[in-house]
Structures are given as C-alpha cells and as structure tokens.
Amino acid sequence: MLRLEKVSAGYGPVQVLYDLDLEAKPGEILCLLGRNGAGKTTTMRAIMGLCDRTNGRVMLGGTDISALPAHEAPRQGIGYIPQGRRLFTEMTVAENIEIGLMTRKKGKATRERVLDMFPRLRERLDQRAETLSGGEQQMLATARALCLEPSVLLLDEPTEGLQPSMIQLIRDAVVTMKDQGVAVVLVEQRLDAVLSIADRVAFIENGHGREVVDAEVLRTDTSLLEKYVGV
C-alpha cells in the first residue's frame, strides 16, 4: 500500500501541494483528476522524491520512504512512467529494458514476461529508442517500469497523443498489473479511459486533496467532474 500523509511539496519557493493525504491500495487503480496545474504531476514527483517535500510522509507498506533519495524509490518497488516517457533515447530497446531489470536485480524470466505483454518491442530490441514511434516509446517506458516487478505503479498521462490501438495496449497492461495486486496511481485526462478502468478517483484542486469517490459514482453522476475538472 502507498500512503501520503499530509504531504506538502513544491519547487524551491513555489509551494504546489498542501497537506495532501492519499492512499493507493494493492490491486486497485486510483486515478488523480483535476484541472491543469492542480498538482497531479507534482504528487507523482513528490512520491518519487523528485521535488522538494517540506512536510508530511510517504509510506510504502509500513516503511517511511520520505527521506530516501530519488534513485532509491524504484529500488523499493515503485515504478514511475512520467509524462514525456524519459527514455534513454540513444540506447536500444534492449538496453532500456536491461536498465529496468538491473534496478532490482531481475532476470530473464521477468524480461520475457514483460516482452510477452509488448510483443512489438521484441521485434525492435536492437533499435534505438529515439527511432520508435510515440506509441512504441510509451510501450518501452511502461515495459521498463514493469521490469522492476513493482508493488506500486505511477503513470502520468500514459495515453497522451496515442492512437486507439496503442491506448488499448497500455490500458490492458495497467489492468494486468492491477489483477496481479499492484497499486496503480494514474493521472489521465481521457475521462472515458479513466472511468472504464479506475476503481476510485481522487480529486485535487489547487494542491489540496478533495473528494475521493468510487469511479462507479462518476459513471452516473457527473457533478464532481463538472466541479473539479470542468467537464
């Protein structure tokens, strides 16, 4: 389980999050929703230790990981797929995957399971990441994170700019992780994608945590979407 307790965070003198509480349970997909600038990406970065946390704790299971440097978060089993993918573009597909495996000392069996989820990557193992299409790069970023065999998976706008077939592949991978007991935290602007796979939705407004509701509620009552997202 991943839990944020009264987390305040930002960038230098600019505070973005204010005493944010959040909980992601094993085997569920929690979606973060809010307007642009609400603090969704900063929440992800605060979990990973990639911005300045000024208050609160990040708990993974029963362990406080707040003080760990950013490079230790993946070693604790948190997979992060940031907006923009952040691949090692000059390296091959195989080398990017190997970096994911090395982080937690995973081996061939993990590599094969991940490639079975994204067979197109198997066809492009010797290809440099920068030469892949946008959808293939998103596959690779996802595959690299899954090589950690994570207990928590963070995805920031994973379907942005992708064609429908690629969106379905990413969606299927997320659902597979949920079914394997991974706690998934998803930032996504495509409401149709959110409501089709999310278990719960947490709304963020101006850096403050607001309502957390079952996704089923939003399928029949759009008032919270209108209030916090504007649609």
C-alpha positions in Angstrom: 0.0 0.0 0.0 1.1 3.5 -0.8 0.0 6.3 1.5 0.7 10.0 1.6 0.2 11.7 4.9 -0.1 15.5 5.0 2.4 15.9 2.2 3.4 19.5 1.2 5.7 19.9 -1.7 6.8 22.2 -4.5 9.8 23.6 -6.3 12.1 26.0 -4.3 10.0 28.8 -3.0 6.9 27.7 -5.0 4.6 25.5 -3.0 2.3 23.3 -5.0 0.9 20.7 -2.6 -0.7 21.5 0.7 -1.1 18.7 3.4 -2.1 16.1 0.8 -3.5 12.8 2.0 -3.7 10.0 -0.5 -3.9 6.2 -0.3 -3.5 3.6 -3.1 -4.4 0.0 -2.2 -2.9 -3.2 -3.7 -5.0 -4.4 -6.6 -6.7 -1.2 -7.4 -6.5 1.7 -9.9 -6.6 5.1 -8.3 -7.0 8.0 -10.7 -6.0 11.5 -9.9 -8.2 14.1 -11.5 -8.1 17.9 -11.5 -7.6 20.9 -13.8 -4.3 21.7 -15.3 -2.0 23.0 -12.6 -3.9 21.3 -9.8 -0.8 19.4 -8.6 -1.3 16.0 -10.1 2.2 15.6 -11.7 3.8 17.2 -8.6 2.0 14.5 -6.5 3.8 11.8 -8.6 7.1 13.6 -8.3 6.7 14.0 -4.5 6.2 10.3 -4.2 9.4 9.7 -6.2 11.4 12.3 -4.3 11.8 14.5 -7.4 10.6 17.7 -5.9 11.0 19.5 -2.6 8.9 17.9 0.1 8.5 20.3 3.0 6.1 18.4 5.2 4.5 15.0 5.7 5.4 11.4 5.0 5.3 9.0 2.1 4.7 5.5 3.3 5.2 2.3 1.3 3.6 -0.5 3.3 4.8 0.2 6.8 8.0 1.9 5.8 8.6 5.6 5.7 10.4 6.3 2.4 10.2 10.1 2.7 13.9 10.6 3.4 15.2 8.3 0.6 16.9 9.9 -2.4 15.0 9.8 -5.7 17.1 6.9 -7.1 16.1 4.7 -4.2 12.4 4.9 -4.9 12.5 2.4 -7.8 14.6 0.0 -5.7 11.8 0.0 -3.2 9.4 -1.2 -5.9 7.8 2.0 -7.2 7.6 2.0 -11.0 7.2 5.5 -12.5 6.2 6.3 -16.0 6.5 10.1 -16.3 4.7 12.3 -18.8 7.1 12.5 -21.8 8.4 9.0 -21.1 12.0 10.0 -20.3 13.7 7.1 -22.1 17.4 6.7 -22.7 16.9 7.7 -26.3 20.4 6.9 -27.6 20.2 3.4 -26.2 18.4 0.4 -27.8 15.1 -1.1 -26.7 17.0 -4.0 -25.1 19.4 -1.6 -23.2 16.5 0.4 -21.8 14.8 -2.8 -20.6 18.1 -4.0 -19.1 18.3 -0.8 -17.0 14.9 -1.6 -15.6 15.9 -5.2 -14.8 19.2 -4.1 -13.1 17.4 -1.7 -10.8 16.0 -4.5 -8.6 18.2 -7.3 -10.0 15.5 -9.1 -12.0 16.4 -11.6 -14.7 15.4 -13.3 -17.9 12.0 -14.6 -16.6 10.9 -11.0 -15.8 12.2 -9.8 -19.2 10.3 -12.5 -21.1 7.0 -11.7 -19.2 7.3 -8.1 -20.0 8.1 -8.7 -23.7 5.1 -11.0 -23.9 3.0 -8.1 -22.9 4.5 -5.9 -25.6 5.5 -8.2 -28.5 6.2 -5.3 -30.8 9.2 -4.4 -28.5 10.6 -7.9 -29.0 10.7 -7.1 -32.7 12.7 -3.9 -32.1 15.2 -5.0 -29.4 18.2 -3.7 -31.4 16.5 -0.4 -32.4 17.4 2.8 -30.7 14.7 4.2 -28.6 14.7 7.6 -30.3 13.7 5.9 -33.6 10.5 4.4 -32.2 7.0 5.8 -32.8 5.4 7.7 -30.0 3.2 4.7 -29.1 6.2 2.3 -29.1 8.2 4.7 -26.9 5.2 4.6 -24.4 5.3 0.8 -24.6 9.0 0.9 -23.8 8.6 3.3 -20.9 5.9 1.1 -19.5 7.9 -2.1 -20.1 11.0 -0.6 -18.3 8.9 0.2 -15.3 7.3 -3.3 -15.2 10.8 -4.8 -15.2 11.0 -3.7 -11.6 8.2 -6.1 -10.7 6.7 -3.1 -8.9 4.3 -3.1 -6.0 3.2 0.4 -6.9 2.9 1.8 -10.5 2.7 5.5 -11.2 1.5 6.6 -14.7 1.4 10.3 -15.7 -0.7 10.8 -18.9 0.2 7.5 -20.4 -2.2 7.7 -23.4 -1.4 11.3 -24.4 -1.1 11.6 -28.2 -1.5 7.9 -28.8 -3.7 6.2 -31.4 -6.6 4.0 -30.2 -4.7 0.7 -30.7 -1.8 1.8 -28.6 -4.1 3.2 -25.9 -5.7 -0.2 -25.6 -2.4 -1.9 -25.2 -1.4 0.5 -22.4 -4.8 0.1 -20.8 -4.5 -3.7 -20.9 -1.1 -3.6 -19.2 -2.5 -1.4 -16.4 -5.4 -3.7 -15.8 -3.0 -6.7 -15.8 -0.9 -5.0 -13.1 -4.0 -4.4 -11.0 -5.0 -8.0 -11.4 -1.6 -9.0 -10.1 -2.1 -7.0 -6.9 -0.2 -3.8 -7.9 -1.4 -0.5 -6.5 -1.8 1.7 -9.6 -1.9 5.5 -9.5 -3.0 7.0 -12.8 -3.1 10.6 -14.0 -5.2 10.8 -17.1 -7.1 13.4 -19.0 -9.1 11.0 -21.0 -12.2 10.6 -18.9 -13.5 7.7 -20.9 -10.3 5.8 -20.2 -10.4 6.7 -16.5 -14.0 5.7 -15.9 -13.6 2.4 -17.8 -10.7 1.1 -15.6 -10.5 3.1 -12.4 -11.7 1.8 -9.0 -11.5 5.1 -7.2 -11.0 8.7 -8.2 -9.2 11.3 -6.1 -9.8 14.9 -7.0 -7.0 17.5 -6.5 -7.7 21.2 -6.6 -5.1 23.9 -6.2 -2.8 21.5 -4.5 -5.4 20.3 -2.0 -6.9 16.9 -1.8 -10.7 16.9 -2.2 -13.2 14.2 -2.5 -12.2 10.6 -3.1 -15.0 8.5 -4.6 -15.7 5.2 -6.3 -15.4 5.5 -10.0 -18.8 3.9 -10.3 -20.3 7.1 -8.8 -18.9 9.2 -11.6 -20.4 7.0 -14.3 -23.9 8.1 -13.2 -23.3 11.4 -11.5 -21.1 14.0 -13.3 -21.4 16.8 -10.8 -17.9 16.2 -9.3 -16.4 16.1 -12.7 -18.0 19.5 -13.5 -16.8 20.9 -10.2 -13.2 19.8 -10.3 -12.4 19.2 -13.9 -14.8 21.5 -15.7 -16.4 18.9 -18.0 
